[in-house]
């Protein structure tokens, strides 16, 4: 279980890095690798005596999930703003709400 958690954490780090790089292909590959790591983690068990380390890894992983979610929301907002600007240039009405952070 701890090995699977380490792998999941590494895949989350790669996803956050891919989101920062804003390369769609890298984001997709990192997302797929993370999905595989999550599946392997779900099928694992916590070894006796490793509960504290598992708790720390889970806390760290939740932090990385939040970091990834924030990046996804920001990229979504930027994309929505670009779409709205393109509509404005063409003289069309915007299709959705533009959020700013």
MDTraj code that builds the backbone (N, CA, C; nanometers):
import mdtraj as md
import numpy as np

residues = "UNK UNK UNK UNK UNK UNK UNK UNK UNK UNK UNK UNK UNK UNK UNK UNK UNK UNK UNK UNK UNK UNK UNK UNK UNK UNK UNK UNK UNK UNK UNK UNK UNK UNK UNK UNK UNK UNK UNK UNK UNK UNK UNK UNK UNK UNK UNK UNK UNK UNK UNK UNK UNK UNK UNK UNK UNK UNK UNK UNK UNK UNK UNK UNK UNK UNK UNK UNK UNK UNK UNK UNK UNK UNK UNK UNK UNK UNK UNK UNK UNK UNK UNK UNK UNK UNK UNK UNK UNK UNK UNK UNK UNK UNK UNK UNK UNK UNK UNK UNK UNK".split()
xyz = np.array([
    [0.0817, -0.1185, 0.0000],
    [0.0000, 0.0000, 0.0000],
    [0.0862, 0.1252, 0.0000],
    [0.1936, 0.1254, 0.0771],
    [0.2783, 0.2445, 0.0837],
    [0.3482, 0.2690, -0.0498],
    [0.3875, 0.1619, -0.1163],
    [0.4506, 0.1770, -0.2470],
    [0.3492, 0.2370, -0.3460],
    [0.2245, 0.1913, -0.3404],
    [0.1213, 0.2451, -0.4285],
    [0.0916, 0.3913, -0.3969],
    [0.0980, 0.4277, -0.2680],
    [0.0755, 0.5686, -0.2307],
    [0.1893, 0.6560, -0.2814],
    [0.3123, 0.6064, -0.2702],
    [0.4261, 0.6822, -0.3233],
    [0.4120, 0.7019, -0.4740],
    [0.3705, 0.5960, -0.5425],
    [0.3512, 0.6043, -0.6874],
    [0.2399, 0.7033, -0.7219],
    [0.1307, 0.6989, -0.6473],
    [0.0205, 0.7915, -0.6709],
    [0.0665, 0.9359, -0.6477],
    [0.1466, 0.9571, -0.5434],
    [0.1981, 1.0911, -0.5153],
    [0.2882, 1.1397, -0.6290],
    [0.3722, 1.0522, -0.6789],
    [0.4594, 1.0895, -0.7909],
    [0.3773, 1.1249, -0.9145],
    [0.2706, 1.0481, -0.9391],
    [0.1840, 1.0764, -1.0538],
    [0.1078, 1.2074, -1.0355],
    [0.0696, 1.2380, -0.9124],
    [0.0041, 1.3672, -0.8849],
    [0.1002, 1.4828, -0.9082],
    [0.2243, 1.4661, -0.8625],
    [0.3259, 1.5693, -0.8862],
    [0.3434, 1.5930, -1.0360],
    [0.3452, 1.4831, -1.1137],
    [0.3595, 1.4948, -1.2590],
    [0.2393, 1.5661, -1.3206],
    [0.1193, 1.5384, -1.2690],
    [-0.0001, 1.6055, -1.3207],
    [0.0036, 1.7551, -1.2913],
    [0.0407, 1.7924, -1.1705],
    [0.0498, 1.9351, -1.1358],
    [0.1531, 2.0040, -1.2251],
    [0.2666, 1.9380, -1.2479],
    [0.3691, 1.9942, -1.3358],
    [0.3159, 2.0078, -1.4787],
    [0.2417, 1.9073, -1.5259],
    [0.1837, 1.9135, -1.6603],
    [0.0824, 2.0269, -1.6710],
    [0.0016, 2.0452, -1.5674],
    [-0.0953, 2.1551, -1.5680],
    [-0.0244, 2.2898, -1.5713],
    [0.0852, 2.3013, -1.4986],
    [0.1621, 2.4261, -1.5014],
    [0.2203, 2.4516, -1.6401],
    [0.2589, 2.3430, -1.7110],
    [0.3153, 2.3560, -1.8446],
    [0.2107, 2.3825, -1.9521],
    [0.0848, 2.3577, -1.9219],
    [-0.0286, 2.3846, -2.0101],
    [-0.0191, 2.3130, -2.1447],
    [0.0452, 2.1953, -2.1480],
    [0.0533, 2.1162, -2.2697],
    [-0.0535, 2.0073, -2.2643],
    [-0.1544, 2.0137, -2.3520],
    [-0.2651, 1.9181, -2.3442],
    [-0.2209, 1.7714, -2.3497],
    [-0.1272, 1.7371, -2.4363],
    [-0.0822, 1.5991, -2.4474],
    [-0.0193, 1.5487, -2.3187],
    [0.0615, 1.6325, -2.2567],
    [0.1263, 1.5963, -2.1308],
    [0.0226, 1.5849, -2.0195],
    [-0.0761, 1.6729, -2.0192],
    [-0.1820, 1.6676, -1.9179],
    [-0.2608, 1.5377, -1.9306],
    [-0.2947, 1.4999, -2.0533],
    [-0.3698, 1.3763, -2.0746],
    [-0.2879, 1.2552, -2.0294],
    [-0.1601, 1.2510, -2.0675],
    [-0.0747, 1.1383, -2.0282],
    [-0.0606, 1.1306, -1.8766],
    [-0.0428, 1.2457, -1.8117],
    [-0.0290, 1.2484, -1.6656],
    [-0.1595, 1.2062, -1.5987],
    [-0.2723, 1.2457, -1.6557],
    [-0.4022, 1.2070, -1.6002],
    [-0.4230, 1.0563, -1.6102],
    [-0.3867, 0.9990, -1.7229],
    [-0.4009, 0.8544, -1.7411],
    [-0.3091, 0.7773, -1.6475],
    [-0.1863, 0.8265, -1.6293],
    [-0.0933, 0.7609, -1.5375],
    [-0.1450, 0.7691, -1.3942],
    [-0.2032, 0.8830, -1.3591],
    [-0.2605, 0.8975, -1.2251],
    [-0.3790, 0.8025, -1.2069],
    [-0.4625, 0.7894, -1.3084],
    [-0.5771, 0.6977, -1.2990],
    [-0.5305, 0.5544, -1.2737],
    [-0.4253, 0.5133, -1.3410],
    [-0.3701, 0.3785, -1.3196],
    [-0.3180, 0.3645, -1.1771],
    [-0.2470, 0.4660, -1.1287],
    [-0.1933, 0.4621, -0.9916],
    [-0.3060, 0.4557, -0.8888],
    [-0.4151, 0.5263, -0.9141],
    [-0.5288, 0.5242, -0.8218],
    [-0.5919, 0.3853, -0.8181],
    [-0.6054, 0.3223, -0.9332],
    [-0.6616, 0.1864, -0.9387],
    [-0.5745, 0.0898, -0.8590],
    [-0.4439, 0.0984, -0.8766],
    [-0.3529, 0.0110, -0.8020],
    [-0.3593, 0.0393, -0.6523],
    [-0.3741, 0.1662, -0.6151],
    [-0.3848, 0.2033, -0.4747],
    [-0.5128, 0.1473, -0.4128],
    [-0.6213, 0.1547, -0.4854],
    [-0.7498, 0.1048, -0.4341],
    [-0.7452, -0.0437, -0.4010],
    [-0.6641, -0.1182, -0.4739],
    [-0.6558, -0.2622, -0.4542],
    [-0.5527, -0.3030, -0.3495],
    [-0.4920, -0.2079, -0.2827],
    [-0.3876, -0.2394, -0.1850],
    [-0.4413, -0.2279, -0.0422],
    [-0.3638, -0.2813, 0.0532],
    [-0.4003, -0.2743, 0.1946],
    [-0.2860, -0.2100, 0.2723],
    [-0.3196, -0.1518, 0.3866],
    [-0.2191, -0.0888, 0.4712],
    [-0.1525, -0.1972, 0.5555],
    [-0.0192, -0.2099, 0.5464],
    [0.0481, -0.3103, 0.6285],
    [0.0433, -0.2722, 0.7764],
    [0.0420, -0.3725, 0.8613],
    [0.0391, -0.3479, 1.0063],
    [0.1605, -0.2653, 1.0473],
    [0.1369, -0.1645, 1.1293],
    [0.2437, -0.0784, 1.1787],
    [0.2756, 0.0407, 1.0885],
    [0.2103, 0.0507, 0.9747],
    [0.2401, 0.1595, 0.8815],
    [0.1268, 0.2607, 0.8750],
    [0.0378, 0.2570, 0.9728],
    [-0.0785, 0.3449, 0.9697],
    [-0.0404, 0.4927, 0.9732],
    [0.0589, 0.5275, 1.0551],
    [0.1004, 0.6680, 1.0675],
    [0.1583, 0.7197, 0.9361],
    [0.2459, 0.6414, 0.8733],
    [0.3030, 0.6836, 0.7449],
    [0.1937, 0.6952, 0.6397],
    [0.0998, 0.6015, 0.6399],
    [-0.0111, 0.6065, 0.5447],
    [-0.0933, 0.7328, 0.5648],
    [-0.1169, 0.7692, 0.6894],
    [-0.1932, 0.8909, 0.7194],
    [-0.1204, 1.0147, 0.6663],
    [0.0108, 1.0196, 0.6849],
    [0.0886, 1.1332, 0.6339],
    [0.0862, 1.1392, 0.4814],
    [0.0993, 1.0235, 0.4171],
    [0.0953, 1.0195, 0.2715],
    [-0.0414, 1.0628, 0.2186],
    [-0.1468, 1.0204, 0.2861],
    [-0.2815, 1.0588, 0.2437],
    [-0.3007, 1.2095, 0.2575],
    [-0.2513, 1.2672, 0.3668],
    [-0.2620, 1.4121, 0.3867],
    [-0.1873, 1.4867, 0.2759],
    [-0.0676, 1.4396, 0.2434],
    [0.0117, 1.5027, 0.1372],
    [-0.0596, 1.4890, 0.0022],
    [-0.1153, 1.3726, -0.0231],
    [-0.1853, 1.3479, -0.1483],
    [-0.3077, 1.4379, -0.1612],
    [-0.3821, 1.4555, -0.0541],
    [-0.4982, 1.5440, -0.0584],
    [-0.4569, 1.6874, -0.0906],
    [-0.3427, 1.7304, -0.0378],
    [-0.2918, 1.8636, -0.0700],
    [-0.2589, 1.8775, -0.2175],
    [-0.1976, 1.7734, -0.2745],
    [-0.1653, 1.7768, -0.4168],
    [-0.2913, 1.7731, -0.5027],
    [-0.3925, 1.6994, -0.4586],
    [-0.5194, 1.6984, -0.5322],
    [-0.5815, 1.8375, -0.5351],
    [-0.5737, 1.9066, -0.4230],
    [-0.6262, 2.0429, -0.4171],
    [-0.5466, 2.1351, -0.5090],
    [-0.4139, 2.1191, -0.5112],
    [-0.3306, 2.2006, -0.5993],
    [-0.3659, 2.1754, -0.7455],
    [-0.3883, 2.0499, -0.7814],
    [-0.4261, 2.0178, -0.9189],
    [-0.5631, 2.0773, -0.9522],
    [-0.6576, 2.0674, -0.8596],
    [-0.7917, 2.1217, -0.8834],
    [-0.7877, 2.2728, -0.9048],
    [-0.7061, 2.3413, -0.8280],
    [-0.6937, 2.4865, -0.8439],
    [-0.6398, 2.5191, -0.9828],
    [-0.5388, 2.4457, -1.0268],
    [-0.4817, 2.4705, -1.1591],
    [-0.5840, 2.4432, -1.2699],
    [-0.6604, 2.3367, -1.2554],
    [-0.7631, 2.3058, -1.3543],
    [-0.8654, 2.4193, -1.3603],
    [-0.9064, 2.4699, -1.2452],
    [-1.0032, 2.5799, -1.2430],
    [-0.9473, 2.7058, -1.3080],
    [-0.8214, 2.7350, -1.2846],
    [-0.7605, 2.8528, -1.3461],
    [-0.7514, 2.8358, -1.4972],
    [-0.7074, 2.7179, -1.5435],
    [-0.7004, 2.6939, -1.6875],
    [-0.8391, 2.7014, -1.7513],
    [-0.9385, 2.6505, -1.6818],
    [-1.0763, 2.6579, -1.7311],
    [-1.1200, 2.8037, -1.7436],
    [-1.0867, 2.8850, -1.6446],
    [-1.1223, 3.0264, -1.6468],
    [-1.0533, 3.0981, -1.7631],
    [-0.9247, 3.0717, -1.7819],
    [-0.8520, 3.1352, -1.8923],
    [-0.9122, 3.0955, -2.0265],
    [-0.9471, 2.9694, -2.0400],
    [-1.0072, 2.9228, -2.1648],
    [-1.1405, 2.9925, -2.1891],
    [-1.2218, 3.0031, -2.0847],
    [-1.3508, 3.0711, -2.0975],
    [-1.3299, 3.2176, -2.1377],
    [-1.2307, 3.2841, -2.0804],
    [-1.2033, 3.4235, -2.1151],
    [-1.1618, 3.4360, -2.2614],
    [-1.0781, 3.3426, -2.3090],
    [-1.0355, 3.3466, -2.4492],
    [-1.1552, 3.3261, -2.5428],
    [-1.2395, 3.2321, -2.5082],
    [-1.3595, 3.2077, -2.5900],
    [-1.4473, 3.3318, -2.5934],
    [-1.4670, 3.3935, -2.4771],
    [-1.5498, 3.5144, -2.4708],
    [-1.4879, 3.6288, -2.5508],
    [-1.3552, 3.6432, -2.5449],
    [-1.2887, 3.7476, -2.6245],
    [-1.3066, 3.7220, -2.7740],
    [-1.2948, 3.5951, -2.8145],
    [-1.3156, 3.5625, -2.9553],
    [-1.4582, 3.5941, -2.9989],
    [-1.5542, 3.5665, -2.9133],
    [-1.6935, 3.6008, -2.9447],
    [-1.7087, 3.7523, -2.9567],
    [-1.6459, 3.8257, -2.8681],
    [-1.6551, 3.9720, -2.8719],
    [-1.5937, 4.0270, -3.0010],
    [-1.4811, 3.9716, -3.0427],
    [-1.4152, 4.0160, -3.1661],
    [-1.5062, 3.9915, -3.2863],
    [-1.5765, 3.8815, -3.2835],
    [-1.6658, 3.8460, -3.3942],
    [-1.8026, 3.9126, -3.3840],
    [-1.8263, 3.9844, -3.2741],
    [-1.9535, 4.0518, -3.2555],
    [-2.0645, 3.9591, -3.2109],
    [-2.0264, 3.8481, -3.1484],
    [-2.1246, 3.7510, -3.1005],
    [-2.1367, 3.7632, -2.9486],
    [-2.2476, 3.7144, -2.8957],
    [-2.2672, 3.7162, -2.7506],
    [-2.1848, 3.6054, -2.6860],
    [-2.1375, 3.6329, -2.5656],
    [-2.0640, 3.5323, -2.4896],
    [-2.1556, 3.4167, -2.4549],
    [-2.0993, 3.2955, -2.4466],
    [-2.1789, 3.1747, -2.4220],
    [-2.1868, 3.1370, -2.2758],
    [-2.1021, 3.1895, -2.1908],
    [-2.1034, 3.1485, -2.0505],
    [-2.0464, 3.2565, -1.9617],
    [-2.0583, 3.2343, -1.8333],
    [-2.0080, 3.3317, -1.7364],
    [-1.8556, 3.3264, -1.7317],
    [-1.7931, 3.4416, -1.7284],
    [-1.6490, 3.4485, -1.7139],
    [-1.6178, 3.4754, -1.5685],
    [-1.5414, 3.3874, -1.5097],
    [-1.5035, 3.4013, -1.3695],
    [-1.3609, 3.4527, -1.3632],
    [-1.3302, 3.5297, -1.2615],
    [-1.1937, 3.5745, -1.2416],
    [-1.1504, 3.5374, -1.1018],
    [-1.0230, 3.5115, -1.0869],
    [-0.9670, 3.4720, -0.9571],
    [-0.8766, 3.5803, -0.9053],
])
top = md.Topology()
chain = top.add_chain()
for i, resn in enumerate(residues, 1):
    res = top.add_residue(resn, chain, resSeq=i)
    for name in ("N", "CA", "C"):
        top.add_atom(name, md.element.get_by_symbol(name[0]), res)
traj = md.Trajectory(xyz[None], top)
